[in-house]
Amino acid sequence: MGKKERLLLPGSAKPVSYEIRLDPNFEEEKFEGHAKMRWGLQPTARQVF
């Protein structure tokens, strides 16, 4: 597996809420997952990246 670029949000972005779901497959020793996040920006920004 190759090295992935680390992408960070600016310091003005703060998590408001998040929901994480993991679906394990014990037979194959793998899992799938899903993350749902809500962010707030202070001060308000027109563009994040």
C-alpha positions in Angstrom: 0.0 0.0 0.0 1.4 3.4 -1.0 1.9 6.4 1.3 -1.1 8.7 1.1 -0.9 12.5 1.4 -2.1 13.8 4.7 -4.9 16.4 4.2 -5.7 18.6 7.2 -8.5 21.1 7.7 -7.6 24.6 8.8 -7.6 25.4 12.6 -10.9 27.4 12.1 -12.8 24.2 11.3 -14.2 22.5 14.4 -16.2 19.3 14.5 -19.8 19.8 15.6 -20.9 16.2 15.6 -19.8 12.9 14.1 -21.2 9.3 13.6 -18.9 6.4 12.9 -20.0 2.9 11.7 -17.7 -0.1 11.5 -18.8 -3.3 9.9 -16.3 -6.1 10.7 -15.8 -9.2 8.7 -14.2 -11.6 11.2 -13.7 -14.4 8.7 -11.6 -12.3 6.4 -10.1 -10.2 9.2 -11.3 -7.0 7.4 -13.8 -4.2 8.1 -15.7 -1.6 6.2 -16.5 1.7 7.7 -18.5 4.9 7.2 -18.0 8.3 8.9 -20.5 11.2 8.8 -19.2 14.5 10.2 -20.6 18.0 10.6 -18.2 20.9 10.8 -18.4 24.5 11.9 -16.1 27.3 10.7 -15.3 30.3 12.9 -14.9 32.8 11.5 -17.1 32.1 8.6 -15.1 31.2 5.5 -15.9 31.3 1.8 -13.4 28.5 1.0 -11.8 25.8 3.2 -9.1 24.6 0.7 
